[in-house]
């Protein structure tokens, strides 16, 4: 593990929302690593601050990997309505800034066949969000 990765993992449990948000951004490229994935899912569902949710969702959407989008889908399936709104905002921000909606939509199509029901359900919601962006 690199020092940056270790530091981001430690910051994921910080009492500071800004450090947790930074951890979400820094860990997004490590979504396939089990320890990072666990921390990222916690950040997506952060109970303390919706900015952490939004910024982590945005970073994972920008990463656009199957592992990253899978984590968003899991969070969407578990989130209450308020948290889901902030997840959607983070996804929307990334899609509008990067025009990456087609890639995320393709990943959602792949996740529609995932063995976990929660992933399939969350991916279906994410897919609607990408269509809603006109991407």
Secondary structure, DSSP 8 states (H G I E B T S, - for coil): --HHHHHHHHHTT-S-HHHHHHHHHHHGGGTTSHHHHHHHHHHHT-SS-HHHHHHHHHHHHHH--HHHHHHHHHHHHH--HHHHHHHHHHHHHHHHHH-THHHHHHHHHHHTT-SSHHHHHHHHHHHHHHHHTT-
